[in-house]
Amino acid sequence: MRSVTTALIRLLRPSDWVKNVFVLVPVLFWLPGEGRAVLEGALHPQGLSGESKLWTLALAVACTFAAFCCLASGFYAINDVMDASQDRRHPVKRLRPVASGAIAPRQAVFVGTLAIVIGLLLAAAAGNDVLLIAAAYAALQIAYNLALKRARPVDVGVLALGFCARAIAGAMAIEVRLSIWLILCVFFLTLFLGFVKRTCDLVSADHSGAKDWVQSAGYGDRRELDWLTGIAACSTVLMYLMYTLSSHAQTIFGVRGLGLALLTPLVLLVVFRFWKRANEGKSDSPLTALCEDMSVRSGIAAFVLGTLAILYVAAVEEWLSRAFVV
């Protein structure tokens, strides 16, 4: 029983739930602007309505995050069933529960379907708009599993759109409009991570001598993958920099937007480390990279702390105002 439970947990890949952090990205940039009024209303002695709204929004965000965790896990399970025969020829993927025989395909489909249904119910609890985005995400994943994952580079583009859906759902949960710049940043970042994953799969197969393993979309030329990864990496850094320097960012954040632009080298560092890990055949998982790679861990920690300081520490805003012209 313990081994079956462990296999089921591995089937749902809870370690990959960290990818759903994109649901929370709109919240981070909502708090310094419109969110401040909601927080002040909640903290005011007479602000019962503000407190009620804050808890409602917090619950909606939590339901949205949980919904995409369930949806992603459900489609991981179903995808593993569909790719089982191919995964058995890969040195790493052959250890997945379905490919290794730890979980029967019928069990995996049942668990995956149940997780998807629960995810849609949680999305409905977060609101009709969130449910609509979650349903669109589910439809996109069905199309991906049936056909799109075999078309390169469309397969990675579809995965990136799935992460954009997470960010859009997060914005819907807190009832705000989402910046097109933020969507572009999410798209190109996850596009880059998708090509990193394809590179890592290919390199690890080459290192192990698994010559008969072929990716679903047919990636086999390292030069092609390097070109796609390089374009996505450059676009990721460029979009982030353009967003922080845009009039939209200055309207919302003022001089703090320039402070966010100063964090661009950290973005470049983390992007480079993910590319390097992929070319060494190491794990492409963001969580694994965070645990194993000191540069990734330091870069992400510095970026998060820097962003929080720039957005919420008054002294940092004052220094930026004295140092730069808006």
N, C-alpha and C positions, 0 to 999 in steps of 0.2 A: 504493500500500500504506500509506503514511504517513497519507494522508487517511482511509482506511478504519479504521485503528487509532485515530486521533483520534476519529472518529465513534463507534466502539464504546465508547471510554472515556467519551465524553459521554453515550452511551446508558445506561450503568451509573451515572452521576452519583456518582462517588466523593466529590465535594465535600459531598454530603448524608450521608456516613457519620458526620459529626459528630453527627447526630441519635441515633446508637446509643450515645452517651455515657450514656444512661439505663440501659444494662446495668451501668454502673460505679457508679451511685448507691448501691446497697445496700452495695458494698464500702467506700465512704467512711464510712458510718455503722456498718459492722461492725468496722472496725479499732480504734476507741477502746474497744469492749466486748469481745466474744468473740474478736475478731481479735488482741487484745493478747496473750492466752495463747498463741496459735499463733506469733506473732512471737517471743515470749520463748523458746518451745521451740526455734524455729529458730536463735536466736542463742546458746543455751546450748551450752557446749562439748560436752556429752554429748547434745545434743538432736537426734539424727539423725532420730528419728521426727517431731519437730516440723518439721524442715527438709523432710522428704519430703512432709509434709502441705501445707506452704506452697507447694511447687512444684506439687503436684497441683491445689490450688485455683487457683493463678495460671494454670496451663495450661487449666483448665476455664473460667475467666473469659475468657481470650484466645480460646478456641474459640467461646464464646458470642457474644462481640463480633463475631468474624469471620463467624459463622453469620448473624447478623441483618444484617450488611453485605451478604452475598450474597443473602439473601432479599429485602431491600429493593430491591437493584439489579435482581434478576430480575423483580420485580413492576413496577418502574419501566418496564422494557423492554416488558413485555406491555401495560401501561397505555398506553404511548405508541402502540402499534400500534392499540389499540382507539379511541383518541381522535385519531388522526392527521388525519382529515378536519375535525374541529372545531378542532384546534390550528392548522391552516393559516389560519384566519380571525383568529387572535390575534396581535398585533404582536410578542410575545415568544416564545410557544410555537411559532410557525411555524418557529422556528430549530432546534427539536429534531430529532435525526437522522432519525427516521422521517417526520415531517411535512415536512421539507425535502427528502427523497429521498436523503439521504446513506447511509441504511441501508435495505435492502429489508425489508418486513414479515416475510417468512419468516426472514430472518437474525435479526431482532430477537427473534422468538418462540423460535428455537433458542437464542440466547445467554441469553435470560431464563430459559428452562426449565432450561438447564444450570446457571445461577447458583443457582436454587432448589434443585436436587438437591444441589449442593455445600453449600449452606447447611444442608440437613437432615442431611447426613453430618457436618458439623462440629458440629451440635447433638447428634447421637448420640454423638460423641466426648466431649462435655462431660457426658454422663449422660442417663439415661432421662427424668428429670424435665424437663430442658432440652429434650430432643427433643419431649416432649409439648407443652410451651408453644410451641415453634417450629412444630409441626404445627398447633396451634390458630391461631397467627398466620397461617400460610399459608392455612388454611381461611377465616379472616376476610377476608384479602385477595382471595381468589377470589370470595367473596360480595360484597365491595365492588366489584370490577371488573364483575361480572355484573349487579348490580342496585342495591346500596346507595348507590353514588356518585350516583345520580339522585334520592335522597330527602333533602331538606334538613329539619332540620339533622342528620339521622342520619348523613350522609356524614362530617361532621367528628367526630361522636362515635365512629364506627368507627375513624377514624385515631387518635384519642386512646387508644382501647382497645389499639391496636397498640403504642403507646409504653408503656402499662401492662404489656403482655406482655413488653417488653424488660426492664423493671425486675424483674418477677417471675422471668424467666429468670436474670437476674443474681444474684438471691437464691438461686435453686435451685443455681446453679453453686458458691456458697460454702456451701451446705447450711445456710441460716438462714431463719427465718420473717421475712416482710416486714410492716412496720407498715401498717395500713390508712390511717394518716395520710399516709404516703409515697406510697401508691398514689393517694390523692385529690389530693395536690399535683401528681403527674405528670399525672394525668388532666386537671385543670383548666388547668394550664400548656399542655399540648399542644392542648387544646380551644381555648384562646385563640390559639395560634399557627396553628391550622387556620383560624379565622375571619379572622385577619390575612392569611393567604394568599388567601382568597376575596376579601377587600377589595382587596388589592393587584392581583389579576387583573382585577377589575372596573374599578378606577381606571385602570390602565394601558391597558385596552381603550377606555375613554371618552376618555382623553387622545389616543389615536392615531386616534380616529374610527372604530374597528372596531365599528360599530353592529350588524352581523349576527352577531357572536360572542355565544354564550349559554353560560353555565356548565352543566355536566352536571346539577347539582342545581337549576338554574333561579334562582340568586341574581341578583336584578336591582334590588331595592329597597335603596338605601344605608341607609335608616332601619332596615330590618330587620337588616341586617348590623351596623350600629352598635350596635343594642340587644343582639344576640347577643355581639358582641365585648366590649361593656361588662360584661355579666353574667359572661362568662368571665374577664375581667381582674380584676374585683372578687373573684370566687371564688378565683382564683389567689393573690392577695395574702392574702385572708382565711384560706385553707387553710394557707398557709405559716405565718402568724402563729399560728393555732390549734394547729398541730403543735408549734411550738417552745415553746408555753406549756402543752402537754398533760402530763398525769401520766406518760404513756408516755415522752415526751422527757426529763422530769425523772428518771425511773427509770434511763434509759440514760445520760444525760449530766450529770445533776445540775444545778449552777448554770450549766454551759456551755450548756444549753438556753436560758437567758435571754439568754446572749450571742448565740446564733443569732437570737433575736427582735429584737435590736438591728440586725440587718442588713436588716430589712424595708424601710426606705427605698430600699435598693439594688435590691430586687426591684421596687418600685414604679417606680423610674426606668427600668429596662430594659423593663418592660411598657409604659410610656408611649412610649418611643422606638420600639418595634416598631409600636405603633398609629399613631404619627405617620408613620413611613416608609410604612406601608401606605396611608395617606390621601394621601400624596404620589405614590403609584404606583411607589415604589422597590422593589428586590428584597426579597422576603420571606424569602430564605434566611438562616438564622442565621449561616452562615459569611460570607456577603457583608456582612451587617450588622456582624459583628465586624470585618471588614476596613475597611469604609467609614465607620462611624459611631463617632466618638470617645466619645460618651456611652455607647453600648452596650459598647464595648471597656473603657472605664474602669469602668463599673458591674459588669460580669462579673468583671473582674480583681480589683476590690476585694472582691466577694462571695466569690470563691474564696480569696483570701489571708486574708480575715477568718474564713472557715469553718475553714481549716487552722490558723490561729492559735488560734481558740477551742477547737478539738478537741484540739490537740496541743502547744501551748505552755503549760508549767506556770505561768509568770508571769501569763499572761492569766487562767487559771483562778483563781489566788490573788486577783487584783484583783477578779474578778467575785464571789468569795466574800465579800470585804470590803465590796463596794459594794451587793449585793442580798441579799434574803432569799429563800430557796428555799421 
